[in-house]
Amino acid sequence: MKKLLFILLLPAALLAHLNIAVTYPYIGALTRAVGGDHVTTVVLAKGNWDPHFVVPRPSLIAKMRRADALIMNGGQLEIGWLPPLIRRGNNPKVNPGAPTFLNLAQGIELINKPSEVDRANGDIHPAGNPHFHLDPHNIPLLAKQIALFLASIDAEHKSIYEKNLESFNAEWEKNLARWTRVMAPKQGMKVVQFHDNLAYFNKAYGLINIATIEPLPGIPPSPRHTLDVIGKIRAEHPCCILHDVYHSTKTAEYIRDKTGIRVILMPHDIGALESIDSLTALFDYLTKALTDD
């Protein structure tokens, strides 16, 4: 009874937690690292789902209604599924433009911005490639955005968020140095992808993508395009096909059988594979997968 009375008498600020909805697992990990004990994160999409397509289930709508804030990836990666959730959640705290809404893409320089926007070119993103978190050098920039955001809506704990950010960055810098050493021998290595979701990772470590199995973003491979990819592989001798976990590997396996090229599954987020349980584990896997011969 005394314990209960003590809890009831505690200042509300000490009991309060920010309930932060985030669109993807990597954002949840960063928010927890920076927010510590003062935030609870609710991740809307699972790591092994296609990040472009998430079904707006009733359970997700309920999570949006209860959220104190929303952090999204942006770059139109969520364009097909997040707007219906925001609309049906009917929660002004998660509306774009609200002080409790953060679009991470607005703080990152996106690459591969198309010269023109035309549906004939597939499911392109007008602002540029939205898979920017797969460059590990962007992770501290994203963590800083989140720290500033949390401090803006919870000024009382600003110093805690700043300290947590400093600790996270110090550890991340050690990882960056290690991954740079591991990937240094692979600079200039040619690769093939199914979908160009590794553009930032490839740029960070000097990998050269010579072809995608998709003829255009979001367009399934045709027999003719598949033969073109086989021809490029035979002519340019890339090391491997880097394949996401959420598309079928059937065409990649066919190409492998015709050329002998390796197919490597490359997870894009925490939870994309069972062994990927943290951001560090994600980049440990990605770098090790390309250095294992």
C-alpha positions, 0 to 999 in steps of 0.5 A: 500500500505504501509503495502504491501511495509513493507511486501516486505521489510521484511527479507526472513527468517522472512517470510519463513516457513518450509513446513514439510510433515509427515506421521501420525497425531501424528507426525504432532501434535508433529511437530507443538508443537515443530516448532510453527510458523516456520513450516507448517505441511502436514499430509499424512494419516488420523487418522482413516485409517489403518496406514499400508495401504494408497492409494498414491493419486495424491493429496498426490503426490503433497504434497510430491513435495511441501515439504521442509522435510519429517518426517516418523514413520519408523519401516516399518509401511509405507513400503506399501505406502510411497516409491511410494509417494517418488518416484512419488513425485520426490523431493530430499528433501524427499528422505531417507538419505537426511538431510531433511528426518527423520525416527523416528524409528531410535531413539527408541528401538523397541520391539517384534523383530522377531527371523526370517523373514518369510512371512509364519508368516504373515505381520511381521515387521523385525525391531520390532513393529512399533507402538511405539508412543502408549507408552506415555513415548516415546512421549518426545523422539520423540519430542526431535528427531523432535526438533533436526531435525528442528534445523538441517535444520533451525539453525536460530530458534534453540533456539525457537525449544528448548524452545518449546520442554521444554514447551511441555515436562513440560506439558507432564510430568504432563500428564504422572503422571496422567495417571500412577495414573489412570492405576496403579490399572490395572497392571497385567490385562489380555486383548485380542487384534485384532492386536498387535498395543497396545504392547507398551501401554500394556508394559507401564502399565503392561497389559498382552495380552493373544491372538490376534484375528488375527492368524498372523499379517495381516491374517484374523481370521479363524473359528478354530482360533476364537474358540481357542481365545474363549477357552483362554478367558474362561480359563484365564478370560481377562477383554476385547478385545481391538480393533482398529478402522480400522478393522471390529469388526464382529469377536470380537462381535461374541466372545463377544456374546459367552463369555460375554467379553467387546469389547473396541474400542481403537484409535491409533492416533489423528482423529481415533475417532471424539473426539480424537483431540490431543495427550493428548486426545488420551491417556486420552481416552485410559486410561479412556476406561480401567478404566471404568467398 
